[in-house]
Amino acid sequence: MNAATELAVAYIEAWNETDAVQRRSLIEKAFTRDVSYVDPIMNGDGHDGVDALIAGVHQRFPGFRFKLMDGVDGHADYLRFSWELGPEGTEAPIQGTDFAVVEAGRLARITGFLDRVPAE
Amino acid sequence: MNAATELAVAYIEAWNETDAVQRRSLIEKAFTRDVSYVDPIMNGDGHDGVDALIAGVHQRFPGFRFKLMDGVDGHADYLRFSWELGPEGTEAPIQGTDFAVVEAGRLARITGFLDRVPAE
C-alpha cells in the first residue's frame, strides 16, 4: 500500500470501530490533533469532535460498515477517496467522496461529499 | 443556476479564455486575490499564478477547451465539480475533478485531481 491508501484505510478503520477505546486510538493515529471535518450534514473539530461524529453515525445506522472503494488518489499532501456505507453483504445505500489535506502523515482537513443517498 | 454552478462556470470560462485582457478580468471575478491552486502536475498562487497556469495549458494544448461536466456539487463554502479537456467535437482525452474552498463568493483554494489522462 502507498501512503495515500494507508491513510484512507486508517480513516475507514476509525469510522468502523465501535469500541470507544479502540476507536480513540485509531482516531489519534489517523487524524491530527486539530483536525477539522465537514460534510453536507455534519461537522466536527479535533479528536473529540471526530469521535462524536463517528459515534453518531453508529447510533443512526447500527450495523452499517464503511468500505473503502477502489481508486484512492493522492498527490503531494492532498488525498481523495470514495467509500460506501451500508449493512454488510448488501449493496450499500450510501456512497461518498472525501477530500483531505494531510499534515505530517495524518489527516488535517477533511471535506466530504455525498455521491449516493437513499431515496426519500 | 445556483451559486455553486455559477462559480464552476466562471472557473471554466477563465480557463477557456485565450485573450489575455479578458482572461485577467474573468480570473479576478472567479478567484480571490490570494487564491492557491494545486493539482498533480502544477501549482500557482494569486491571480498572476493562475493566469500563468492557464496560459501554459493553452500553449501545451492549443485549441483544447474545458467543458464543465454534470453534477456540480456544493455545501457551505465547499465545492466540487468535474471537467473535461480536449479538442472541440471529440471525446475529451483528459478529465479531472476539482475541489474548492469558497471565500466571499470566489474560489480561494482549489485542489485538482485527474480522472482520465491519455495513455502514454
gemmi code that builds the backbone of each chain (N, CA, C; Angstrom):
import gemmi

chains = {
    "A": [
        ("MET", (0.848, -1.200, 0.000), (0.000, 0.000, 0.000), (0.878, 1.243, 0.000)),
        ("ASN", (0.504, 2.233, -0.795), (1.207, 3.503, -0.709), (0.646, 4.334, 0.459)),
        ("ALA", (1.296, 5.461, 0.722), (0.914, 6.263, 1.888), (-0.523, 6.766, 1.793)),
        ("ALA", (-0.953, 7.132, 0.580), (-2.327, 7.635, 0.421), (-3.337, 6.549, 0.786)),
        ("THR", (-3.113, 5.358, 0.294), (-4.049, 4.267, 0.578), (-3.995, 3.890, 2.054)),
        ("GLU", (-2.806, 3.858, 2.626), (-2.692, 3.552, 4.058), (-3.512, 4.515, 4.911)),
        ("LEU", (-3.455, 5.786, 4.543), (-4.177, 6.785, 5.330), (-5.689, 6.646, 5.127)),
        ("ALA", (-6.100, 6.357, 3.908), (-7.533, 6.149, 3.661), (-8.026, 4.916, 4.412)),
        ("VAL", (-7.210, 3.878, 4.450), (-7.585, 2.669, 5.198), (-7.684, 2.983, 6.696)),
        ("ALA", (-6.734, 3.757, 7.204), (-6.770, 4.123, 8.627), (-8.019, 4.942, 8.957)),
        ("TYR", (-8.416, 5.780, 8.024), (-9.624, 6.594, 8.182), (-10.861, 5.696, 8.276)),
        ("ILE", (-10.965, 4.751, 7.347), (-12.118, 3.850, 7.332), (-12.138, 2.983, 8.597)),
        ("GLU", (-10.968, 2.529, 9.023), (-10.906, 1.723, 10.252), (-11.448, 2.499, 11.454)),
        ("ALA", (-11.069, 3.764, 11.536), (-11.566, 4.591, 12.646), (-13.090, 4.721, 12.585)),
        ("TRP", (-13.614, 4.944, 11.381), (-15.068, 5.113, 11.230), (-15.833, 3.827, 11.522)),
        ("ASN", (-15.176, 2.689, 11.377), (-15.869, 1.415, 11.598), (-15.745, 0.898, 13.029)),
        ("GLU", (-14.906, 1.510, 13.838), (-14.621, 0.944, 15.152), (-15.728, 1.309, 16.154)),
        ("THR", (-16.356, 0.294, 16.694), (-17.448, 0.546, 17.651), (-16.957, 0.567, 19.096)),
        ("ASP", (-15.794, 0.008, 19.368), (-15.256, 0.057, 20.734), (-14.644, 1.438, 20.981)),
        ("ALA", (-15.106, 2.109, 22.020), (-14.728, 3.511, 22.235), (-13.229, 3.693, 22.459)),
        ("VAL", (-12.618, 2.797, 23.193), (-11.183, 2.932, 23.497), (-10.350, 2.663, 22.236)),
        ("GLN", (-10.698, 1.578, 21.551), (-10.018, 1.266, 20.294), (-10.182, 2.404, 19.293)),
        ("ARG", (-11.388, 2.944, 19.245), (-11.641, 4.000, 18.256), (-10.794, 5.230, 18.546)),
        ("ARG", (-10.692, 5.564, 19.810), (-9.874, 6.724, 20.159), (-8.438, 6.546, 19.678)),
        ("SER", (-7.936, 5.345, 19.844), (-6.571, 5.058, 19.411), (-6.446, 5.187, 17.885)),
        ("LEU", (-7.429, 4.684, 17.173), (-7.401, 4.777, 15.709), (-7.541, 6.224, 15.240)),
        ("ILE", (-8.341, 6.993, 15.953), (-8.517, 8.418, 15.605), (-7.201, 9.169, 15.800)),
        ("GLU", (-6.520, 8.882, 16.900), (-5.246, 9.567, 17.152), (-4.206, 9.201, 16.097)),
        ("LYS", (-4.315, 7.984, 15.591), (-3.381, 7.541, 14.555), (-3.669, 8.219, 13.212)),
        ("ALA", (-4.939, 8.412, 12.907), (-5.303, 8.849, 11.554), (-5.443, 10.361, 11.403)),
        ("PHE", (-5.800, 11.052, 12.499), (-6.153, 12.470, 12.395), (-5.208, 13.343, 13.224)),
        ("THR", (-4.877, 14.515, 12.709), (-4.119, 15.481, 13.508), (-4.966, 15.930, 14.701)),
        ("ARG", (-4.281, 16.460, 15.694), (-4.974, 16.883, 16.921), (-6.048, 17.937, 16.627)),
        ("ASP", (-5.740, 18.839, 15.702), (-6.701, 19.918, 15.407), (-7.415, 19.689, 14.070)),
        ("VAL", (-7.659, 18.423, 13.770), (-8.397, 18.062, 12.553), (-9.736, 18.808, 12.468)),
        ("SER", (-10.114, 19.138, 11.244), (-11.483, 19.616, 11.021), (-12.143, 18.726, 9.972)),
        ("TYR", (-13.392, 18.397, 10.246), (-14.167, 17.539, 9.338), (-15.479, 18.247, 9.021)),
        ("VAL", (-15.841, 18.252, 7.740), (-17.136, 18.828, 7.360), (-17.691, 18.059, 6.171)),
        ("ASP", (-18.981, 17.772, 6.212), (-19.677, 17.216, 5.054), (-21.046, 17.882, 4.973)),
        ("PRO", (-21.913, 17.496, 4.043), (-23.173, 18.247, 3.895), (-24.097, 18.178, 5.105)),
        ("ILE", (-23.901, 17.191, 5.983), (-24.852, 17.065, 7.086), (-24.255, 17.195, 8.478)),
        ("MET", (-22.930, 17.210, 8.605), (-22.359, 17.335, 9.947), (-20.934, 17.860, 9.880)),
        ("ASN", (-20.452, 18.333, 11.008), (-19.056, 18.759, 11.073), (-18.562, 18.638, 12.502)),
        ("GLY", (-17.238, 18.512, 12.637), (-16.645, 18.382, 13.957), (-15.163, 18.693, 13.900)),
        ("ASP", (-14.621, 19.128, 15.021), (-13.207, 19.500, 15.093), (-12.508, 18.715, 16.186)),
        ("GLY", (-11.238, 18.411, 15.933), (-10.419, 17.755, 16.941), (-10.787, 16.287, 17.100)),
        ("HIS", (-9.988, 15.585, 17.895), (-10.243, 14.154, 18.103), (-11.596, 13.921, 18.761)),
        ("ASP", (-11.957, 14.784, 19.716), (-13.265, 14.636, 20.371), (-14.403, 14.837, 19.367)),
        ("GLY", (-14.239, 15.828, 18.514), (-15.294, 16.123, 17.544), (-15.496, 14.984, 16.558)),
        ("VAL", (-14.384, 14.450, 16.045), (-14.491, 13.332, 15.099), (-15.081, 12.107, 15.791)),
        ("ASP", (-14.643, 11.865, 17.006), (-15.167, 10.723, 17.769), (-16.687, 10.828, 17.929)),
        ("ALA", (-17.164, 12.010, 18.226), (-18.608, 12.210, 18.395), (-19.358, 11.988, 17.082)),
        ("LEU", (-18.765, 12.417, 15.984), (-19.417, 12.201, 14.680), (-19.543, 10.714, 14.381)),
        ("ILE", (-18.443, 9.979, 14.624), (-18.459, 8.544, 14.326), (-19.479, 7.838, 15.218)),
        ("ALA", (-19.468, 8.174, 16.494), (-20.447, 7.566, 17.414), (-21.874, 7.864, 16.957)),
        ("GLY", (-22.086, 9.069, 16.461), (-23.421, 9.452, 15.987), (-23.860, 8.631, 14.785)),
        ("VAL", (-22.929, 8.360, 13.875), (-23.265, 7.548, 12.700), (-23.578, 6.110, 13.123)),
        ("HIS", (-22.813, 5.567, 14.070), (-23.100, 4.206, 14.558), (-24.479, 4.134, 15.208)),
        ("GLN", (-24.821, 5.207, 15.905), (-26.134, 5.241, 16.568), (-27.261, 5.310, 15.528)),
        ("ARG", (-27.013, 6.110, 14.493), (-28.055, 6.305, 13.478), (-28.177, 5.105, 12.557)),
        ("PHE", (-27.053, 4.452, 12.271), (-27.036, 3.321, 11.327), (-26.414, 2.096, 11.978)),
        ("PRO", (-27.050, 1.512, 12.971), (-26.433, 0.378, 13.659), (-26.174, -0.785, 12.699)),
        ("GLY", (-24.965, -1.357, 12.785), (-24.626, -2.490, 11.928), (-24.079, -2.108, 10.567)),
        ("PHE", (-24.175, -0.837, 10.204), (-23.613, -0.411, 8.917), (-22.083, -0.368, 9.016)),
        ("ARG", (-21.455, -0.631, 7.880), (-19.992, -0.580, 7.815), (-19.561, 0.313, 6.660)),
        ("PHE", (-18.492, 1.044, 6.880), (-17.861, 1.772, 5.784), (-16.915, 0.834, 5.042)),
        ("LYS", (-16.882, 0.988, 3.735), (-15.947, 0.215, 2.920), (-15.255, 1.160, 1.949)),
        ("LEU", (-13.948, 1.097, 1.924), (-13.175, 1.928, 1.003), (-13.353, 1.420, -0.420)),
        ("MET", (-13.646, 2.316, -1.336), (-13.804, 1.922, -2.729), (-12.457, 2.029, -3.452)),
        ("ASP", (-12.367, 1.406, -4.609), (-11.131, 1.483, -5.394), (-10.850, 2.924, -5.811)),
        ("GLY", (-9.579, 3.182, -6.085), (-9.231, 4.467, -6.696), (-8.794, 5.539, -5.727)),
        ("VAL", (-8.214, 5.162, -4.594), (-7.637, 6.182, -3.698), (-6.598, 6.964, -4.501)),
        ("ASP", (-6.651, 8.274, -4.384), (-5.849, 9.137, -5.259), (-5.201, 10.217, -4.412)),
        ("GLY", (-3.895, 10.343, -4.518), (-3.210, 11.370, -3.740), (-2.103, 12.014, -4.530)),
        ("HIS", (-1.857, 13.282, -4.229), (-0.663, 13.958, -4.752), (-0.239, 14.984, -3.712)),
        ("ALA", (1.084, 15.088, -3.546), (1.631, 15.970, -2.504), (0.864, 15.687, -1.197)),
        ("ASP", (0.305, 16.695, -0.574), (-0.397, 16.479, 0.693), (-1.907, 16.473, 0.512)),
        ("TYR", (-2.365, 16.044, -0.648), (-3.792, 16.048, -0.957), (-4.249, 14.646, -1.304)),
        ("LEU", (-5.439, 14.342, -0.852), (-5.935, 12.979, -0.918), (-7.416, 13.013, -1.270)),
        ("ARG", (-7.839, 12.074, -2.088), (-9.286, 11.869, -2.249), (-9.543, 10.376, -2.323)),
        ("PHE", (-10.670, 10.007, -1.786), (-11.061, 8.599, -1.821), (-12.572, 8.532, -1.659)),
        ("SER", (-13.126, 7.429, -2.144), (-14.573, 7.235, -2.052), (-14.860, 6.006, -1.209)),
        ("TRP", (-16.010, 6.022, -0.593), (-16.387, 4.960, 0.332), (-17.870, 4.673, 0.146)),
        ("GLU", (-18.259, 3.507, 0.643), (-19.689, 3.225, 0.703), (-20.047, 2.810, 2.116)),
        ("LEU", (-21.299, 2.999, 2.440), (-21.781, 2.726, 3.799), (-23.092, 1.965, 3.697)),
        ("GLY", (-23.129, 0.826, 4.379), (-24.372, 0.061, 4.381), (-24.207, -1.186, 5.221)),
        ("PRO", (-25.277, -1.966, 5.337), (-25.187, -3.242, 6.044), (-24.258, -4.166, 5.263)),
        ("GLU", (-23.484, -4.976, 5.964), (-22.571, -5.875, 5.265), (-23.350, -6.855, 4.390)),
        ("GLY", (-22.804, -7.159, 3.219), (-23.386, -8.166, 2.343), (-24.519, -7.675, 1.466)),
        ("THR", (-24.770, -6.380, 1.465), (-25.808, -5.832, 0.593), (-25.200, -4.688, -0.211)),
        ("GLU", (-25.921, -4.275, -1.260), (-25.458, -3.099, -1.990), (-25.608, -1.886, -1.082)),
        ("ALA", (-24.533, -1.140, -0.945), (-24.545, -0.031, 0.016), (-25.488, 1.081, -0.441)),
        ("PRO", (-26.369, 1.554, 0.435), (-27.286, 2.622, 0.054), (-26.638, 4.005, 0.015)),
        ("ILE", (-25.470, 4.133, 0.635), (-24.840, 5.451, 0.757), (-23.412, 5.370, 0.216)),
        ("GLN", (-23.062, 6.345, -0.616), (-21.678, 6.462, -1.089), (-21.240, 7.911, -0.965)),
        ("GLY", (-19.959, 8.090, -0.740), (-19.438, 9.445, -0.656), (-17.998, 9.515, -1.095)),
        ("THR", (-17.536, 10.747, -1.283), (-16.135, 11.011, -1.621), (-15.592, 12.041, -0.652)),
        ("ASP", (-14.433, 11.751, -0.099), (-13.790, 12.689, 0.826), (-12.527, 13.253, 0.200)),
        ("PHE", (-12.336, 14.538, 0.406), (-11.080, 15.208, 0.061), (-10.382, 15.540, 1.362)),
        ("ALA", (-9.082, 15.357, 1.398), (-8.366, 15.631, 2.640), (-7.037, 16.313, 2.375)),
        ("VAL", (-6.664, 17.142, 3.328), (-5.329, 17.716, 3.372), (-4.569, 16.976, 4.465)),
        ("VAL", (-3.351, 16.542, 4.126), (-2.532, 15.734, 5.029), (-1.443, 16.619, 5.634)),
        ("GLU", (-1.239, 16.462, 6.927), (-0.129, 17.158, 7.595), (0.685, 16.129, 8.363)),
        ("ALA", (1.964, 16.037, 8.039), (2.864, 15.114, 8.742), (2.260, 13.707, 8.838)),
        ("GLY", (1.670, 13.256, 7.758), (1.198, 11.887, 7.679), (-0.158, 11.609, 8.286)),
        ("ARG", (-0.819, 12.659, 8.786), (-2.169, 12.451, 9.331), (-3.157, 13.397, 8.653)),
        ("LEU", (-4.426, 13.058, 8.756), (-5.488, 13.834, 8.120), (-5.761, 15.097, 8.930)),
        ("ALA", (-5.653, 16.243, 8.268), (-5.797, 17.521, 8.974), (-7.124, 18.210, 8.653)),
        ("ARG", (-7.515, 18.171, 7.396), (-8.794, 18.779, 6.996), (-9.480, 17.829, 6.041)),
        ("ILE", (-10.694, 17.460, 6.379), (-11.453, 16.545, 5.540), (-12.755, 17.226, 5.124)),
        ("THR", (-13.031, 17.210, 3.836), (-14.306, 17.716, 3.330), (-14.979, 16.581, 2.578)),
        ("GLY", (-16.171, 16.236, 3.042), (-16.888, 15.125, 2.454), (-18.018, 15.571, 1.555)),
        ("PHE", (-18.271, 14.782, 0.529), (-19.407, 14.989, -0.377), (-20.146, 13.656, -0.509)),
        ("LEU", (-21.441, 13.735, -0.759), (-22.241, 12.516, -0.909), (-22.490, 12.228, -2.382)),
        ("ASP", (-22.211, 10.996, -2.780), (-22.408, 10.580, -4.165), (-23.695, 9.791, -4.357)),
        ("ARG", (-24.131, 9.125, -3.312), (-25.380, 8.374, -3.397), (-26.047, 8.429, -2.032)),
        ("VAL", (-27.318, 8.759, -2.017), (-28.086, 8.725, -0.770), (-29.392, 7.986, -1.031)),
        ("PRO", (-29.960, 7.378, 0.006), (-31.198, 6.631, -0.198), (-32.314, 7.556, -0.684)),
        ("ALA", (-33.177, 7.035, -1.527), (-34.363, 7.799, -1.928), (-35.200, 8.102, -0.684)),
        ("GLU", (-35.847, 9.244, -0.712), (-36.651, 9.655, 0.446), (-37.784, 8.648, 0.694)),
    ],
    "B": [
        ("MET", (-29.272, 28.922, -12.418), (-28.061, 28.317, -11.852), (-27.931, 28.694, -10.381)),
        ("ASN", (-27.550, 27.731, -9.572), (-27.261, 28.077, -8.190), (-25.836, 28.624, -8.076)),
        ("ALA", (-25.488, 29.087, -6.874), (-24.199, 29.756, -6.691), (-23.037, 28.819, -6.989)),
        ("ALA", (-23.162, 27.555, -6.610), (-22.078, 26.594, -6.850), (-21.835, 26.441, -8.355)),
        ("THR", (-22.909, 26.268, -9.101), (-22.765, 26.090, -10.549), (-22.245, 27.359, -11.202)),
        ("GLU", (-22.739, 28.519, -10.756), (-22.241, 29.789, -11.306), (-20.734, 29.921, -11.145)),
        ("LEU", (-20.251, 29.527, -9.980), (-18.823, 29.666, -9.708), (-18.016, 28.668, -10.551)),
        ("ALA", (-18.542, 27.459, -10.691), (-17.854, 26.476, -11.533), (-17.834, 26.944, -12.994)),
        ("VAL", (-18.925, 27.547, -13.449), (-18.976, 28.075, -14.823), (-17.963, 29.208, -14.981)),
        ("ALA", (-17.887, 30.089, -13.984), (-16.923, 31.198, -14.053), (-15.487, 30.675, -14.108)),
        ("TYR", (-15.249, 29.591, -13.377), (-13.920, 28.961, -13.372), (-13.575, 28.438, -14.763)),
        ("ILE", (-14.501, 27.725, -15.364), (-14.269, 27.155, -16.695), (-14.090, 28.263, -17.735)),
        ("GLU", (-14.887, 29.326, -17.606), (-14.750, 30.447, -18.552), (-13.350, 31.044, -18.495)),
        ("ALA", (-12.834, 31.194, -17.266), (-11.484, 31.747, -17.125), (-10.456, 30.823, -17.784)),
        ("TRP", (-10.605, 29.515, -17.564), (-9.647, 28.555, -18.136), (-9.721, 28.499, -19.653)),
        ("ASN", (-10.859, 28.868, -20.221), (-11.004, 28.789, -21.681), (-10.634, 30.079, -22.405)),
        ("GLU", (-10.435, 31.157, -21.670), (-10.244, 32.457, -22.316), (-8.818, 32.608, -22.841)),
        ("THR", (-8.688, 32.812, -24.137), (-7.349, 32.943, -24.728), (-6.901, 34.401, -24.818)),
        ("ASP", (-7.834, 35.344, -24.746), (-7.452, 36.761, -24.765), (-6.956, 37.169, -23.381)),
        ("ALA", (-5.729, 37.692, -23.331), (-5.083, 37.929, -22.035), (-5.847, 38.935, -21.171)),
        ("VAL", (-6.365, 39.991, -21.785), (-7.068, 41.027, -21.009), (-8.405, 40.499, -20.504)),
        ("GLN", (-9.129, 39.852, -21.394), (-10.397, 39.237, -20.984), (-10.169, 38.206, -19.883)),
        ("ARG", (-9.118, 37.415, -20.052), (-8.871, 36.357, -19.067), (-8.577, 36.949, -17.690)),
        ("ARG", (-7.809, 38.006, -17.679), (-7.498, 38.633, -16.394), (-8.786, 39.069, -15.677)),
        ("SER", (-9.698, 39.609, -16.445), (-10.969, 40.052, -15.873), (-11.770, 38.860, -15.328)),
        ("LEU", (-11.773, 37.766, -16.070), (-12.501, 36.572, -15.624), (-11.830, 35.962, -14.381)),
        ("ILE", (-10.500, 36.014, -14.330), (-9.772, 35.486, -13.168), (-10.111, 36.306, -11.926)),
        ("GLU", (-10.157, 37.623, -12.083), (-10.467, 38.482, -10.928), (-11.889, 38.237, -10.430)),
        ("LYS", (-12.765, 37.883, -11.362), (-14.160, 37.606, -10.993), (-14.289, 36.270, -10.244)),
        ("ALA", (-13.510, 35.285, -10.662), (-13.723, 33.927, -10.148), (-12.856, 33.573, -8.945)),
        ("PHE", (-11.674, 34.187, -8.824), (-10.705, 33.761, -7.807), (-10.416, 34.883, -6.818)),
        ("THR", (-10.221, 34.530, -5.563), (-9.773, 35.524, -4.580), (-8.360, 35.981, -4.950)),
        ("ARG", (-7.978, 37.123, -4.420), (-6.673, 37.699, -4.723), (-5.536, 36.749, -4.336)),
        ("ASP", (-5.698, 36.067, -3.196), (-4.622, 35.178, -2.734), (-4.970, 33.701, -2.947)),
        ("VAL", (-5.670, 33.448, -4.045), (-6.021, 32.073, -4.411), (-4.779, 31.184, -4.461)),
        ("SER", (-4.982, 29.922, -4.085), (-3.934, 28.924, -4.338), (-4.544, 27.786, -5.150)),
        ("TYR", (-3.786, 27.337, -6.120), (-4.227, 26.248, -6.983), (-3.147, 25.179, -6.992)),
        ("VAL", (-3.565, 23.914, -6.853), (-2.600, 22.825, -6.950), (-3.279, 21.606, -7.566)),
        ("ASP", (-2.581, 20.950, -8.476), (-3.046, 19.659, -8.998), (-1.826, 18.753, -9.135)),
        ("PRO", (-1.968, 17.552, -9.663), (-0.813, 16.642, -9.656), (0.379, 17.124, -10.482)),
        ("ILE", (0.155, 18.054, -11.429), (1.274, 18.427, -12.292), (1.678, 19.889, -12.219)),
        ("MET", (0.887, 20.728, -11.560), (1.281, 22.147, -11.499), (0.620, 22.831, -10.314)),
        ("ASN", (1.159, 23.990, -9.987), (0.527, 24.788, -8.930), (0.866, 26.255, -9.127)),
        ("GLY", (0.005, 27.117, -8.587), (0.232, 28.550, -8.718), (-0.592, 29.305, -7.691)),
        ("ASP", (-0.123, 30.496, -7.343), (-0.795, 31.303, -6.329), (-1.126, 32.683, -6.878)),
        ("GLY", (-2.227, 33.204, -6.425), (-2.618, 34.554, -6.792), (-3.119, 34.633, -8.226)),
        ("HIS", (-3.640, 35.818, -8.590), (-4.171, 35.990, -9.947), (-3.081, 35.783, -10.997)),
        ("ASP", (-1.866, 36.282, -10.714), (-0.769, 36.089, -11.668), (-0.442, 34.608, -11.837)),
        ("GLY", (-0.413, 33.900, -10.720), (-0.068, 32.475, -10.777), (-1.080, 31.675, -11.565)),
        ("VAL", (-2.368, 31.929, -11.315), (-3.416, 31.206, -12.052), (-3.368, 31.573, -13.533)),
        ("ASP", (-3.160, 32.848, -13.820), (-3.064, 33.296, -15.204), (-1.943, 32.552, -15.931)),
        ("ALA", (-0.805, 32.410, -15.282), (0.331, 31.715, -15.898), (0.015, 30.236, -16.141)),
        ("LEU", (-0.699, 29.617, -15.206), (-1.072, 28.209, -15.391), (-1.971, 28.047, -16.607)),
        ("ILE", (-2.970, 28.934, -16.705), (-3.919, 28.834, -17.816), (-3.194, 29.060, -19.146)),
        ("ALA", (-2.342, 30.085, -19.191), (-1.584, 30.353, -20.417), (-0.725, 29.140, -20.784)),
        ("GLY", (-0.167, 28.490, -19.775), (0.656, 27.311, -20.025), (-0.138, 26.160, -20.617)),
        ("VAL", (-1.356, 25.974, -20.146), (-2.203, 24.902, -20.691), (-2.585, 25.211, -22.139)),
        ("HIS", (-2.891, 26.480, -22.416), (-3.226, 26.846, -23.802), (-2.039, 26.607, -24.735)),
        ("GLN", (-0.839, 26.875, -24.202), (0.365, 26.674, -25.014), (0.616, 25.186, -25.271)),
        ("ARG", (0.353, 24.404, -24.241), (0.614, 22.962, -24.358), (-0.460, 22.254, -25.182)),
        ("PHE", (-1.688, 22.737, -25.063), (-2.820, 22.079, -25.745), (-3.577, 23.087, -26.610)),
        ("PRO", (-2.970, 23.594, -27.673), (-3.651, 24.624, -28.467), (-4.962, 24.094, -29.045)),
        ("GLY", (-6.020, 24.901, -28.920), (-7.323, 24.518, -29.462), (-8.159, 23.667, -28.531)),
        ("PHE", (-7.576, 23.191, -27.440), (-8.363, 22.406, -26.483), (-9.288, 23.337, -25.692)),
        ("ARG", (-10.419, 22.781, -25.295), (-11.378, 23.554, -24.490), (-11.755, 22.759, -23.249)),
        ("PHE", (-11.947, 23.467, -22.162), (-12.512, 22.855, -20.961), (-14.030, 22.867, -21.060)),
        ("LYS", (-14.633, 21.802, -20.592), (-16.101, 21.732, -20.555), (-16.525, 21.239, -19.178)),
        ("LEU", (-17.414, 21.962, -18.555), (-17.926, 21.556, -17.244), (-18.824, 20.339, -17.400)),
        ("MET", (-18.609, 19.335, -16.576), (-19.445, 18.140, -16.632), (-20.624, 18.291, -15.672)),
        ("ASP", (-21.626, 17.466, -15.856), (-22.794, 17.491, -14.967), (-22.388, 17.167, -13.531)),
        ("GLY", (-23.188, 17.629, -12.594), (-23.008, 17.190, -11.224), (-22.198, 18.124, -10.352)),
        ("VAL", (-22.212, 19.426, -10.642), (-21.568, 20.377, -9.724), (-22.219, 20.223, -8.350)),
        ("ASP", (-21.388, 20.155, -7.344), (-21.880, 19.805, -6.010), (-21.260, 20.753, -4.992)),
        ("GLY", (-22.097, 21.388, -4.190), (-21.567, 22.297, -3.187), (-22.320, 22.201, -1.886)),
        ("HIS", (-21.607, 22.469, -0.790), (-22.267, 22.643, 0.518), (-21.428, 23.627, 1.301)),
        ("ALA", (-22.122, 24.490, 2.037), (-21.443, 25.563, 2.774), (-20.440, 26.235, 1.823)),
        ("ASP", (-19.192, 26.348, 2.197), (-18.195, 27.010, 1.349), (-17.318, 26.012, 0.610)),
        ("TYR", (-17.870, 24.844, 0.309), (-17.104, 23.794, -0.338), (-17.771, 23.387, -1.639)),
        ("LEU", (-16.943, 23.137, -2.615), (-17.425, 22.937, -3.976), (-16.622, 21.820, -4.625)),
        ("ARG", (-17.300, 20.997, -5.388), (-16.558, 20.075, -6.264), (-17.252, 20.012, -7.609)),
        ("PHE", (-16.465, 19.847, -8.623), (-17.015, 19.746, -9.972), (-15.990, 19.039, -10.846)),
        ("SER", (-16.491, 18.431, -11.907), (-15.627, 17.720, -12.835), (-15.694, 18.382, -14.201)),
        ("TRP", (-14.626, 18.239, -14.930), (-14.490, 18.894, -16.234), (-13.791, 17.930, -17.178)),
        ("GLU", (-13.926, 18.246, -18.463), (-13.133, 17.519, -19.436), (-12.405, 18.518, -20.311)),
        ("LEU", (-11.310, 18.074, -20.882), (-10.449, 18.937, -21.690), (-10.062, 18.200, -22.955)),
        ("GLY", (-10.330, 18.835, -24.081), (-9.946, 18.220, -25.349), (-10.314, 19.129, -26.496)),
        ("PRO", (-9.999, 18.694, -27.705), (-10.412, 19.456, -28.890), (-11.935, 19.427, -28.999)),
        ("GLU", (-12.527, 20.521, -29.434), (-13.988, 20.551, -29.536), (-14.490, 19.497, -30.515)),
        ("GLY", (-15.610, 18.880, -30.168), (-16.239, 17.943, -31.092), (-15.677, 16.534, -31.041)),
        ("THR", (-14.792, 16.251, -30.122), (-14.261, 14.891, -29.976), (-14.442, 14.455, -28.526)),
        ("GLU", (-14.285, 13.160, -28.285), (-14.305, 12.703, -26.905), (-13.064, 13.246, -26.205)),
        ("ALA", (-13.258, 13.884, -25.079), (-12.140, 14.560, -24.416), (-11.147, 13.536, -23.873)),
        ("PRO", (-9.854, 13.715, -24.159), (-8.858, 12.768, -23.652), (-8.526, 12.962, -22.177)),
        ("ILE", (-8.886, 14.116, -21.623), (-8.499, 14.434, -20.248), (-9.749, 14.801, -19.450)),
        ("GLN", (-9.855, 14.219, -18.267), (-10.941, 14.593, -17.342), (-10.349, 14.787, -15.960)),
        ("GLY", (-10.954, 15.692, -15.218), (-10.494, 15.905, -13.860), (-11.618, 16.348, -12.950)),
        ("THR", (-11.327, 16.341, -11.661), (-12.267, 16.816, -10.654), (-11.542, 17.819, -9.769)),
        ("ASP", (-12.165, 18.964, -9.585), (-11.592, 19.992, -8.715), (-12.432, 20.127, -7.459)),
        ("PHE", (-11.722, 20.297, -6.377), (-12.342, 20.555, -5.091), (-11.923, 21.953, -4.681)),
        ("ALA", (-12.861, 22.780, -4.239), (-12.516, 24.167, -3.937), (-13.133, 24.634, -2.625)),
        ("VAL", (-12.426, 25.530, -1.986), (-12.942, 26.267, -0.837), (-13.284, 27.669, -1.324)),
        ("VAL", (-14.485, 28.122, -0.973), (-15.006, 29.408, -1.436), (-14.901, 30.420, -0.299)),
        ("GLU", (-14.483, 31.621, -0.646), (-14.462, 32.727, 0.331), (-15.167, 33.921, -0.284)),
        ("ALA", (-16.209, 34.380, 0.374), (-16.953, 35.555, -0.108), (-17.295, 35.440, -1.595)),
        ("GLY", (-17.724, 34.273, -1.994), (-18.236, 34.088, -3.353), (-17.199, 33.852, -4.424)),
        ("ARG", (-15.925, 33.783, -4.027), (-14.895, 33.493, -5.021), (-14.064, 32.284, -4.592)),
        ("LEU", (-13.375, 31.702, -5.550), (-12.582, 30.497, -5.285), (-11.280, 30.877, -4.590)),
        ("ALA", (-11.040, 30.280, -3.430), (-9.867, 30.645, -2.631), (-8.791, 29.567, -2.674)),
        ("ARG", (-9.200, 28.331, -2.596), (-8.235, 27.227, -2.654), (-8.809, 26.147, -3.547)),
        ("ILE", (-8.051, 25.779, -4.542), (-8.505, 24.748, -5.476), (-7.489, 23.613, -5.475)),
        ("THR", (-7.994, 22.411, -5.296), (-7.144, 21.224, -5.395), (-7.718, 20.356, -6.504)),
        ("GLY", (-6.905, 20.097, -7.492), (-7.361, 19.343, -8.648), (-6.848, 17.914, -8.639)),
        ("PHE", (-7.669, 17.021, -9.165), (-7.292, 15.615, -9.336), (-7.621, 15.215, -10.768)),
        ("LEU", (-6.869, 14.275, -11.305), (-7.098, 13.821, -12.683), (-7.861, 12.504, -12.678)),
        ("ASP", (-8.925, 12.473, -13.463), (-9.747, 11.261, -13.552), (-9.442, 10.459, -14.811)),
        ("ARG", (-8.998, 11.119, -15.833), (-8.642, 10.424, -17.079), (-7.487, 11.175, -17.721)),
        ("VAL", (-6.456, 10.436, -18.098), (-5.342, 11.043, -18.821), (-5.046, 10.170, -20.033)),
        ("PRO", (-4.481, 10.751, -21.081), (-4.201, 9.962, -22.272), (-3.213, 8.844, -21.956)),
        ("ALA", (-3.354, 7.712, -22.627), (-2.364, 6.641, -22.498), (-1.019, 7.165, -22.973)),
        ("GLU", (0.033, 6.677, -22.365), (1.394, 7.136, -22.737), (1.676, 6.821, -24.195)),
    ],
}
model = gemmi.Model(1)
for chain_id, residues in chains.items():
    chain = gemmi.Chain(chain_id)
    for i, (resn, *xyz) in enumerate(residues, 1):
        res = gemmi.Residue()
        res.name, res.seqid = resn, gemmi.SeqId(i, " ")
        for name, pos in zip(("N", "CA", "C"), xyz):
            atom = gemmi.Atom()
            atom.name, atom.element = name, gemmi.Element(name[0])
            atom.pos, atom.b_iso = gemmi.Position(*pos), 0.0
            res.add_atom(atom)
        chain.add_residue(res)
    model.add_chain(chain)
structure = gemmi.Structure()
structure.add_model(model)
structure.setup_entities()
